Amino acid sequence: MLVVMVTPTRSPDPIDGRNLLSIVTGSGPHGRYADLTVLLEALCNMESVTGNEANIADAVEDVLLAVAPRLDVQRFGNAVIGSTHTGSTRRIVLVGHLDTVPLADPPNLPATFDDGQVWARGTVDMKAGLAVMLALAAEVGSPSGPTPRQDITWVFYDGGESGADVNGLVRLAASHPEVLAGSLAIVCEPTNADLRVGCRGSVNATIITRGVAGHSARSWVGMNAIHAAAPLLRKLDEWTPIEDTLEGFTFTEAFSAVRIAGGVTGSVIPDVCEIDVEYHYSPRKSPEAAAAYVRTFFAGSDVTITGGAPGRAPQASAPILKEFARHITTTLGTEMRACHGSGSAARFEELGVPAVNFGPGDPNLAHTDDERVSAEQVVQVRDALRSWLVRSR
């Protein structure tokens, strides 16, 4: 296990993400705070809820252009790509999304540092991973930076917390697949510094219950669509998670209601109620089979499949992934497990690129109101990646 002593420092005032460039370069008003912890705080303090990624994309692009002249920097909408071109026969792609889910109420920003951890929306999912990526890009891309063992591409993309219609990785795969090409993709989503392979698929659906409108003072003359949703929610609540072992990795399925809406105003019996559900399924199943499972589960109801993403079986036997896994397990003493999170790895595997999830942060804390990440683990992940990606000086 790699032991890294970390003594994070922080500004007495919230660190302004607009000073990201000075933080990375160690110059300007926040130069004395130029470490990974403060870089993470600055990234968190640039609020980037899905659809609002322009500012953070601008800042990342500015950093790469200013301090990493050895990188070829490209911008596609709010996706920023940086890449080395040394002529190596291998290319490693580091991947992370710029956006977060909405803030908590009350808002869990600005970031704070306490008890060795950074607390804020996005610390886990996935600005800790972004901090690692950006720090490595700035280091490798600088004129005096270390020499990569193989070429490296950094992919900072938008829309990772939303559907395929706004997902920047989906957009890049369709319009510029060449920028995603590589020998191995390392998705820096939170894994608690474990290696996670494979990917569950997902199905999004809307279930509609219908009733008859009426005055709530005479509820017996109407039929309440919200009440009609209760048996469906009860059935969903009683659903038992399904486990499936594939190539030695156990994937646990998940099925939840994620939104419910009904009614128009007080005193009116609602005649329509909508329940949005998400089903995360074993990569053994096809998207068609998973959609059929959702329809069967809600048989007799009005079911509309609204989206989803395919799963991918683990590719743990790929030689380059095995090489990377040996390095990480030897360096950090962590394990390789089934991935229950991001579909980003699956999108690379659709392009024929083996992929693995590896990043700082406990995935069980992602999207929670007390989201937080260990500063020490962020450094450990950065150092483990660095020692594999670049030559020692």
N, C-alpha and C positions, 0 to 999 in steps of 0.2 A: 504493500500500500504506500503510495506516495504521500509524504507528509509535508504540507506547506504551511508555514507560519504566516498568518495574515493579521495585520494590525490596521484595519480600515480607518481612514480618516474621513471626516465629512464637514461640509460647510456649516456654519451656524445658521445659515439661511438656506431655504430650498435651492437646490442646484438647478439653474436655468438651462434647459435643454438647448436653448439658442446658442449657448457657448460650447457646443459639442466639439467644434474644431479646436478650440483652445484647450479643452480637456484632453483630447487625444494627443495633441502636440506638446502638452505640458507648458504652454505659454498662456499669456493673458491673465485675467483676474482669478481664474480657477486653476492656474498651473500647479500650485502646490497640492492640489487634490487629484492629480493625474494618475489615478490607479483604476483598476477594474471596478471597484465598488462605486466610485464616483461616476465613472462612465455609465454604469448601470442605472444609477439614480438619475443622471441626465436624460438617458433614453426613456426612462419611465415618466419623467416629468414633461416629456413631449407627448401629450395626450394624443393617441392615435387609434381611437375606436374605429372599427371597420367603416370605411367611407371617408375617413379623415386622415389618410396617410400621407398627404402631400408634403406637409412640413417635415416629417421625419425622413421621408424619402429625399427631400431637398438636402437635409443635413447630412445624411449618409453619403449622398453624391458629392457634396462639398468636401467632406473629409477625404474621400478616396481621391478626388481630383487634386486636392492640395498636398496631401502627405504621402500619396502612393503613386508616384509617377511611373513606377515599373508595372503598374496594372493598366490594362485596357479597360476603360470604364464606359459602360453603355447604359442608357436610360430608356425604358419602354413603359410609358405611362408612369405609374408609381412603383415600378419594379426597377431596381438598380443592380447591375451586373458588373463585377470586377474580375479580371482574369489575368493570369500570367501566361507568357508564351515563350517557354524555354526550349521547345522542341522535344520535350519528353514524350515517350510513347504512352504514358499514363496521365490521366487527369482526374483529380479528386474534386468533387463539387460539394461545397458547404452551403447549406440551405436554411433559411429562416424567414418567417413572415413578420412584417412590420406592425400589423394591427393587433388590437386587443378586443376583448368583449367589452360591453359598456361598463362604466364605473359603478361601484357600489353606492348605496345610499345610507349614510353620507359618503361622499366620494373618498375612495382610498388613494388619493393623491393630495399633496406631493409625497414623494417617497421619503421614508424615514429609515434611519439605521439604528438598530437596537439589538443587543445581545448577540452580536455577530451575524445578524441577518438584515437584509434590505426588505422593507415592507412596502408594497404598493401594488396597484393594479398592473398586471403585465410582468411582474418580476419573474414568475415561473413560466408563464405562457405568453411570449417567450423572450422577453427582453434580456434575461440573463444569457440565453443562447446568442442573441444578437450582439451583446457586449463582447462575448468571446470571439464571435466572427469578425466584428469590426476591429477589435484590437489586433487580431492576427493579420487581417488585411492591411492595416496601417503599418505593421511591423514588416511583413514580407514585401510589401509594395514600396517601402522607402528605399532611397538609393543605397543606404548602408545596411539594409535589411539582410537577413539570412537567406541562403540559397534553398529554394524548394527541392525536395527529393523528386518530386513530380510536379507537373503543372497543376494549378489550383484555380478553381472558379468559385467566386462568392455570389450567391443569389439571395438578394434581399427583395422580397415580393409582398405585394398588397393582397388584401382580401382572403387571408388564410383562415379567418374565423367565420367565413360565410360560405354560401353555396358556390357551386361550380360556375354560375353565371357571372360572378364578380371575382373569382379566384385568379390572382395574377399568375400562378403557376400553370393553371389550365390554359390561360391566355397565351403564355409563352410557349407552351408545348404545341399549341395549334399554329402560332404565327412565326415563332423563331426557335424551333426545337434544337437548332445547332448550339444555342447558348447553354442548353441543359445537358449537352453530350458529355459523357465522362466514363471512367472506368469504375467509379464507385461514388455514390451520393451519400453524404453524411448529413442527415437532417438533425439540426441542433435543437429539436423539441425537448421538453423536460423528460428525463428518464431516471433522475436521481443518480446520474453517472453510470447507470447500467447500459448495456447494449440491448436494444429492442428490435426484433426482426419481424417481418411479415406485417400484415395490416388487416384489421377487420374491415368489412364493407359496411356501408350505411344506407338505410332507406329512410327518406322523409315522406310523411303522409299526413293528409288532413282527413279527419273523420267528422262528418256532419250529422248531427241529430236534429230532427225537425219536430215542431209542435204546432200549436194554434194560438195566435195572439189573442189577448183578452185583457180586461182590467184586473189588476192584482187584488182589488177589493172583492172581486167575485172570481177568485182563481178557479173555481170549479167549472167555469164556462170555457176556459182555455185549456191548453196542453203545454206544459212547460218544457221547452227543449233543453234547458240546462239540467233539469231534474232527469231527463231522459239520458243524459250523458253519464249519470252516476253509475249505472251497472257496468258501463264500459271502463270507467276509471277504476272501479273495484276489481274488475277482471284483470286489468293491467297491473294493479297493485299486488295482486296475488300471483302474478306470473313468476315462475321460478327460473333464474338464470341458467342457461344451457352452456355446458363446457364441452369443448371439442379439441382433441389433441391431434395436431397435424405436424408431421416430421419432427416429433418430439417436443413441440411447443404447444402449450395449452392456451387456447383462446376462450375467454368467457364472454358470452353474448350479453347484451343489455337492451332493454326495451322500456321506454319512458314517454310519458306525456311531457311536453316542454312548453306548451302554451294552450290556453283556453280562452275563448271569447264568446260572448253572447249577450243579448239584451240591447235595447236602444235607449231606454230611459226609465226612471222610476215609475211605478204604477202600471207598467205594461208587462204582461206575461210574455217572455221571449219565445219567438217561434223558430229561431235558428240558433244553434250553438256549434262552434267549431273547436275541435281538439287537434292540435298538431302533435304528432308523435315522431320519435326517432328510434329506429331499430338498428343496432350495431351487431353484425352477424359474422360468424366464422368465415374465414376466407375459403373454406371448402365449398361454400354455397355460391351459386351464381347470382348476379343481381336479379335475374328473372325469378329464381326460386325464392329469394328473400322477399321480393315484392309479393309473390303469391302467398307466402307465409303471413304477411301483414294482412292481406285481403281475407284470408281464411280465418285469422284470429278475430277479425271484426266482421265476420260473416253476418249478413243481414243489415249492415249499416252502409251508409254512403261513404265510400273510401276513394280518395284521389291520391295517387302517388305523385308527389311534388318534386322529388329530387333524390339524390343519393350519390354514392361513389362505390366503385367495386373494391373488393378486398384483394389481397395478394398473399399467396403462400410464401413462407419464409424462403429466402435464398441463401441460407447460412453456409451452404457448401461452396459458394463462389470463392475461388482462390484468394482474390484480393480482399474480400470481406473476412475470410478466415485469418489472413495476415493481420488485418486491422484489429480483429477481435483478440488475437493472441497478444498484441501490443497493449491493448486497453486492459485486458484481464490481468496481465502480468504487472502493469504499471499501477493500476488502481485496485486490483483484487475484486472487481465487480463481475457480474454474471451476464449471460445472454438469455433473454426471455422473450416471450411473445409480446408484441406491441399492441396496446389497447388504445392508442391515441391517434396521432395525425395520419391523414391519408396522403401526405406529401410523398412518403416513400413509395407508395403504390403508384403514384403518377410517374415517378422515375422508372420504376420497374416496367411500366407500360411502354416506356421508350427503350427498354432493353438495358437499363443501367441498374446493377445491383444496388440496393439501398439499405441503410441501417439508421435507426434513430439513436442519437447519443447526445445528451445535453445536461446542463445543471438544472436542479429544481425537482421537487417532489411533485409528480403529476397529480397526486391526490389533492394538492393545494391549488391547482390551476382553477381559475374562475371563482375562487372562494372570496368572501369579503375580507378574510385575513391572509390573503395571498402574500407569501414571503419566500425568500431564498437564502441559503447559507452563502455568505461571502467566500468562505473557505472553499466550498465546492465549486463555485464559479472559477476560482483560480486553479483548482485541481484539473478541471475539465480543459481549461485553456492550455495548461502546461502539458497535459497528456496528448492533446491534439498537436501542439507545437512540436513535441519531440518525435512524432511520427511523420509530420508533414515537411519538416525542414531539416537541413543538415546541421549538425552541431558545429559551433565555431571553433 
